[in-house]
Structures are given as C-alpha cells and as structure tokens.
Amino acid sequence: MKIPRDCTGLELVRGLRRLGYEKRRQSGSHIQLTTQRGGEHHLTVPDHCPLKVGLLHGLLKDIAAHHHLTVEQLVRELGL
C-alpha cells in the first residue's frame, strides 16, 4: 500500500482520534497530540496542506511502532 499523497495535517489529526489521540495544544501551524493508549505518546503534526510524503511517512512509522502495527495497517485504521 502506498502512502497517501494528498493527506492534510487536519485529516491526519482526525484519523488519529480513532487511536485515542487528543489535541493538547496548537502553536502556530503545529498541532501537538498525546495519547495514553499503550503508554504515553506525544506527537506534533504540522497543519500543512498537503503534508510532504517523507514527513507523513516518518509520522506514520512512529505512530505504527507505538501501537505495534505496520504502516499499512495504520493507514487502513486511520482511513487515509
């Protein structure tokens, strides 16, 4: 499965709510999220339209590792 090329920061944040992430704060165009599922995990997502593919892939790899998923499983779970 390929990484979506047209995903925005807000779409990613909406998808991450399914995994228990909550918006902690926003500073400019960067949204800080946190979750308690599977241990505490913090994440910063830029509110860019669209996210660069390399950045999105790095974020997805970090999130997938925390939740013990593959990137492909995570993309399906988030509905991206």
N, C-alpha and C positions, 0 to 999 in steps of 0.2 A: 504494500500500500504506500502511496506517495504522500508526502507532507502537503497539506493544502496550501496553495499559493495565494489565496485571496482572503485569508483569515485576518480579521482586525483584532486589536487588543481587547475591545469590549466583547467580541464574540468569544474569545478565549476565556475571559473572566466569567461570562455567563455559563459556559460549559464547565468551568471549574467549580461552580456552585454545586454541581451534582456530586462532586467528590468532597464536599464539606468545607470548601474554601470560603472564607468571608473577607470582605473588604475591611482592612484595618485602617487605612488612610490613603490619601492621594496627595502627592506633591507635584504640582505641575502636570505633566503628561504621564507620570508614572504612578501606577496603582499598586499598593502593597497589600498582599493577601496572606492569610495564615489559615492553617487547619490543625486540628487536634487528632484527626483520624490517623491511626498508625504511628502516633508520636507527633510532636510539634514540627511543623514545616512552614517556613516563610518563603515568599516568592514575590518578586517585583515584575510586573507586566507593563510594558510601555503602551500607552493608548495611541498607537500609530495605526494608520490605515493605508495599506495592509502592513502586517508585520513582515520583516525580511525573513526569508526562508531559513537561513542559518540561525538566526536568533530564535525563531519558533522551534526549530529542531532541538536546539540546546535546552529551551524551556521544557519541551515535551520529554526529553531524555531525563531531566532532573525530576520532573513530576512522576514519570513512569517508574524510576528507580525507587522513589519514596513509597509508592503504592504497590511495588512488586509486580509490575505489569510490563509488557513490551510496549514500544511506541505505537505499534499498530493497534493493540488492544485499547490503549489510551485514546487514540484518535477516534475509534469506534464508540467508546464510552462517552466521550465529550460531544459526539455528534458533529464533528468538524468536517 
